[in-house]
């Protein structure tokens, strides 16, 4: 006879650091992610701004962030799914942070 042990309490992963800032730093500093995902997104953002178009963060920035979340969680083996760590509010905060910082850089001519 095999007795199964039941676990009534599953401990939830709660990072002790700011996941928004950490993800942003990761995406900017991981050479492969930056080269393949982040920089091309910034160039698209630059092109849109230079042509007078608005940047739709949900269409342009959020897909890149979602790839970054997946890569970040996989690289650091943080949780079963990225939604265990990142909320929609976190994703929005990262998008706002990227938009704000890159908009300033674009306006200052960093990507010409």
Buried (B, 14 or more C-beta within 10 A) or exposed (E): EEEEEEEEEEEEEEEEEEBBEBBBEBBBEBEEBBEEBBBEBBEBBBEBBEEEEEBEBEEBBBEBBEBBBEBBBEEEEBBEEBEEBBEEEBBBBBBEBBBEEBBEBBEEEEBE
